[in-house]
Amino acid sequence: MDLNEQGILLPAPLRVFDCSANEIISFKLIRSEKDLNEKNEFGPEFTHQIFGENERIFGYKNLKVDIYCLSSSLNFYLNIDYDEKINPKKYNQFKADDLVESLNQWIPLSTTTNLDLFLSKLKNENEYLPFGEQILTYELKGEKKSLSYSINRVNQNFCDDKKFVEWYSRLETFLVFFIDAASTIDKDDPNWVIYLLYQQYQNDNGQICYAPIGFITVYLYYAYPEKRRPRVSQVLILPPYQRKGHGRRLLTAIYNDLRKDSRVQDITAEDPSDEFVALRDLVSLELCHKYLPDLFSKESILKTNRLTKEMIEKARDICKLTKQEIRRVYEICFLQSININDEEQMKIFRLLVKQRLYEPLQFDKRRRLQLADPTLEALATNPEKRKKYLSTQYEYVLEHYENILRAFDKYKD
């Protein structure tokens, strides 16, 4: 029996040795020795790639795993503490999970368990200057301290920069803990571009240091005949810096950087999460309002009353949006432009959204081509199920768009 997978089935005396990995692992970003005593730790969102599907650890009583990381150099420290480790002779040969072996597959080889050695590296943090080419700097309104942020692009063929590759490999450590089914990129592949988000700070000696607080990787796919289709792959803002607008700044900077390249056809995303879909919808809406105000203004939306060919072509050419994303932006703009208390206008909006939702459920009746997903095929052939599905999905889309519009108003200059 795999105890990690079946922890809840353990006999009562053994349950004290079973715990949730997500609850006992904590991270800290260290800029000063004082940070060791600060309440600034954060836990992982995912550990299933390390400890199994149920994300549980067996064999330790009152287990606690601390992972500290120096903010600039990204050097790691690991500490494992527990009150008791299970004795196989006492408990019918039940053995404790090998924590070190499991973690070593994901944390850097340079990770130390010596706290003094770890802290001794603090004095060198100012030596880690930002990698890549700076494409944007900004400050956040309302922050207690006046902090400066910068976004840098690390171009293709970075594999020759050994120092960067080693540093970035340490940054990738966070992926497995905060992105579902995460994997590292092939650093020898010349088609990867990495966008890094830095926060500038002063250390205890008054020296300027730069801490990476997020990043996005983009893969440059080829598009016939002489175009590129960049695909956003990994997106991560470290937890202490989330929900402050940094993801919006970073993704907007990427779109603005790539849309200057005439070879770029449009920008896609790999298996986007719900959070990323919301972020992309917001950024796409802002781009269309900024660069195509004549087409996506309230007056234009109400006047045309439909998504025009000009809207599609210009949003793709200037903002680098895919056709599917342009349709979503148009729907958001339509909702933004109408009176939500007007039943007739809301009916038009509802039909607009449901038409888009219905299209994936259709199949070629003439050729009798089946849909790849059996669930979708059932919806396509069963009117009652389809009606209920479209109604439920419409309510979800409406709530989603309302959230996007609230965020749009929040960030509007």
Secondary structure, 3 states (H helix, E strand, C coil): CCCCCCHHHCCHHHHHHEEEHHHHEEEEEECCHHHHHCCCCECCCCCHHHHCCCCEEECEECCEEEEEEECCCCCEEEEEECCEECCCCCCCCCCCCCHHHHHHCCCCCCCECCHHHHHHHHHHHHHCCCCCEEEEEECCCCCCCCCEEEEEEECCCHHHCHHHHHHHHHHHHHHHHHCCCCCCCCCCCCCEEEEEEEEEEECCCCCEEEEEEEEEEEEEEEECCCEEEEEEEEEEECHHHCCCCHHHHHHHHHHHHHCCCCCECCCEECCCCHHHHHHHHHHHHHHHHHHCHHHHCHHHHHHHCCCCHHHHHHHHHHHCCCHHHHHHHHHHHHHHHCCCCCHHHHHHHHHHHHHHHHHHHCCCCCCCCCCCCHHHHHHHHCHHHHHHHHHHHHHHHHHHHHHHHHHHHHHCC
